[in-house]
């Protein structure tokens, strides 16, 4: 039998890159996908140098034709980690830019839909497929200034919830991992249009926000459970965060 294959979207940085490392270490052949080819190639070289199996594929999950071509090129797919996503802006609903909402919906909702639809036949044919949807605690509860991101992540949450119902009886698990506060190099900086000072304030006084490795560890754990065990929804927050709007800060 050929090695089990895992596709990770958004693998060029943050949670996606960390998840790729964890799954590669667990013995998967990991297909790294994202838009930034240079970062993917560097990660693929890192993993292969460590004795793991990995390959880079430049891919924009919002481009359906490209997603379909990528899926058609695969010999097999056992695991999909639909991680590509992100937030833009923190304005109120009254003042937010509809273009930001549209961009977030495209990647967080339609991107998940595109890659899931394209790979679902292969995941089913594997006889033991797993879909992991990376949502967010924003997909479970609202907060001020997060309307567009909250709406998009609610969409991702509903994709996972509905897909699990629709695939009941098929050999495919559907796992949702919903992280709370995670400090990565890019998430908050991207959200605030490159403003590093604004991004830093998100984590100000929080002794230990989650890291990308923390979230990747939970993803790898869920994926490597026995085939009959489905982790429907795993919410993971740092100890300092009790909810989206209650965070202990040591100021």
C-alpha positions in Angstrom: 0.0 0.0 0.0 1.2 3.5 -0.7 1.7 5.9 2.2 -1.3 7.7 3.5 -1.6 11.2 2.1 -2.7 14.4 3.9 -3.5 17.7 2.1 -3.0 20.8 4.2 -4.2 24.1 2.9 -2.7 27.4 4.1 0.5 25.5 4.8 2.9 28.3 4.1 2.8 29.7 7.7 1.2 29.5 11.1 -1.2 26.7 12.0 -1.0 25.2 8.5 2.8 24.9 8.5 2.8 23.6 12.1 0.1 21.0 11.2 2.1 19.8 8.2 5.1 19.2 10.4 3.0 17.2 12.9 1.3 15.1 10.3 4.6 14.4 8.5 6.2 13.3 11.8 3.2 11.0 12.2 4.0 9.2 9.0 1.8 10.9 6.4 2.9 12.1 3.0 1.9 15.7 3.3 0.9 17.8 0.4 1.6 21.4 1.2 -0.7 23.9 -0.5 -0.9 27.7 -0.3 -0.4 30.7 -2.6 3.2 31.5 -1.6 5.4 29.0 -3.5 8.7 30.1 -1.9 7.5 29.3 1.6 6.0 26.0 0.6 9.2 24.9 -1.1 11.2 25.8 2.0 8.9 23.8 4.2 9.0 20.8 1.9 12.8 20.9 1.9 12.8 21.1 5.7 10.5 18.1 6.0 12.3 15.9 3.5 15.7 16.8 5.1 14.2 15.5 8.3 13.4 12.2 6.7 9.7 12.9 6.2 7.6 12.8 3.0 6.3 16.1 1.6 5.6 18.0 -1.6 4.7 21.6 -2.3 1.8 22.6 -4.5 1.0 26.3 -5.1 -2.7 26.7 -4.8 -5.3 29.3 -4.2 -8.4 27.6 -2.7 -10.7 30.4 -4.0 -9.8 29.4 -7.6 -12.1 26.5 -8.3 -10.5 25.5 -11.6 -7.1 25.3 -9.9 -8.5 23.3 -7.0 -10.1 20.8 -9.4 -6.9 20.4 -11.4 -5.0 19.8 -8.1 -7.5 17.2 -7.0 -7.3 15.4 -10.4 -3.5 15.2 -10.1 -3.6 13.1 -6.9 -3.3 9.4 -6.7 -5.0 9.3 -3.3 -6.1 11.5 -0.4 -6.8 10.2 3.1 -6.8 13.4 5.1 -7.8 17.0 4.3 -7.0 19.8 6.7 -8.9 22.8 5.4 -6.9 25.4 7.2 -6.6 28.3 4.7 -8.4 31.4 6.0 -7.9 34.6 7.8 -9.4 37.9 9.1 -9.5 41.4 7.6 -10.3 44.4 9.7 -11.9 44.9 13.1 -14.4 47.6 12.2 -18.0 47.7 13.4 -20.7 46.4 11.0 -21.7 50.1 10.5 -18.3 51.1 9.3 -16.7 47.9 7.9 -15.7 47.5 4.2 -17.9 45.0 2.3 -14.9 44.1 0.2 -13.2 42.7 3.4 -16.3 40.7 4.1 -16.3 39.3 0.6 -12.7 38.4 0.7 -13.1 36.6 4.1 -16.2 34.7 2.8 -14.3 33.7 -0.3 -11.4 32.0 1.6 -13.0 30.9 4.9 -16.2 29.5 3.4 -16.0 29.0 -0.4 -12.3 28.0 -0.1 -13.3 25.2 2.4 -16.2 24.3 0.1 -14.0 24.1 -3.0 -11.3 21.9 -1.6 -13.7 19.7 0.3 -15.9 19.1 -2.8 -12.9 18.4 -5.0 -11.3 15.9 -2.6 -14.3 14.2 -1.2 -14.4 11.4 -3.9 -10.8 10.5 -3.1 -11.4 10.7 0.7 -14.4 8.4 0.4 -12.6 6.0 -1.9 -9.8 5.7 0.7 -12.2 3.8 2.9 -11.0 5.8 5.9 -11.0 9.5 5.1 -10.9 12.5 7.4 -11.9 16.1 6.8 -10.6 18.6 9.3 -12.2 22.1 9.1 -10.3 24.8 10.9 -12.9 27.2 12.2 -12.6 29.5 15.2 -14.3 30.3 18.4 -15.5 33.3 16.3 -17.6 30.7 14.5 -19.4 29.8 17.8 -19.9 33.3 19.4 -20.0 36.9 18.2 -17.9 39.8 19.4 -17.8 43.5 18.7 -15.6 44.5 15.7 -15.6 41.0 14.4 -18.8 40.9 12.3 -17.3 39.9 9.0 -14.9 37.3 10.4 -17.5 36.0 12.7 -20.0 35.6 9.8 -17.3 33.8 7.7 -16.3 31.4 10.5 -19.9 30.6 11.3 -20.1 29.5 7.7 -17.1 27.3 8.1 -18.6 25.8 11.3 -21.9 25.1 9.4 -20.0 23.4 6.6 -18.5 21.0 9.1 -21.7 20.4 11.0 -23.8 19.8 7.8 -21.2 17.7 6.1 -21.0 15.4 9.1 -24.8 14.8 8.8 -24.7 14.3 5.1 -21.8 11.8 5.3 -23.2 9.7 8.1 -22.7 6.1 7.1 -19.8 6.9 4.7 -16.2 6.1 5.6 -15.3 9.8 6.2 -14.9 11.5 9.5 -15.6 15.3 9.8 -13.6 17.0 12.5 -13.9 20.7 13.4 -11.1 22.4 15.4 -12.1 25.9 16.7 -9.1 27.7 18.2 -9.4 30.8 20.4 -6.6 33.2 20.9 -3.6 32.0 18.9 -0.4 34.2 18.5 1.2 33.6 15.2 3.5 35.8 13.1 0.9 36.9 10.6 -2.8 36.5 11.7 -3.3 39.8 13.6 -0.8 41.7 11.5 -2.8 40.8 8.3 -6.0 41.6 10.1 -4.8 45.1 10.8 -3.4 45.8 7.4 0.3 45.4 8.5 0.0 47.5 11.6 2.3 45.6 14.0 1.4 47.9 17.0 -2.3 47.2 16.6 -1.6 43.5 16.2 0.5 43.5 19.4 -2.3 45.0 21.4 -4.4 41.9 20.8 -2.0 39.8 22.9 -1.0 42.5 25.4 -0.7 41.2 28.9 -1.7 37.6 28.0 1.1 35.5 29.5 0.6 32.5 27.2 -1.7 32.7 24.2 -1.9 29.5 22.1 0.9 28.9 19.6 0.5 27.4 16.1 2.1 24.3 17.5 -0.5 24.0 20.3 -3.3 24.0 17.7 -1.4 21.7 15.3 -0.9 19.2 18.2 -4.7 19.0 18.7 -5.3 18.6 15.0 -2.8 15.7 14.8 -4.3 14.1 17.9 -7.8 14.2 16.4 -6.7 12.9 13.0 -4.7 10.0 14.5 -7.6 8.6 16.7 -8.9 5.2 15.6 -11.1 5.3 12.5 -14.3 4.8 14.5 -13.6 7.8 16.8 -14.8 11.2 15.5 -13.9 14.3 17.3 -16.9 16.4 16.2 -15.8 19.7 17.6 -12.7 20.5 19.6 -12.6 24.0 21.1 -9.1 25.0 22.2 -8.2 28.2 24.1 -5.4 29.4 26.3 -6.0 29.2 30.0 -6.2 33.0 30.1 -9.1 33.1 27.7 -12.5 32.1 29.1 -14.5 33.4 26.1 -14.1 35.6 23.0 -14.6 38.7 25.2 -13.1 37.6 28.6 -9.3 37.4 28.7 -7.0 37.7 31.7 -4.3 40.3 31.1 -1.4 40.9 33.4 -1.0 44.7 32.8 
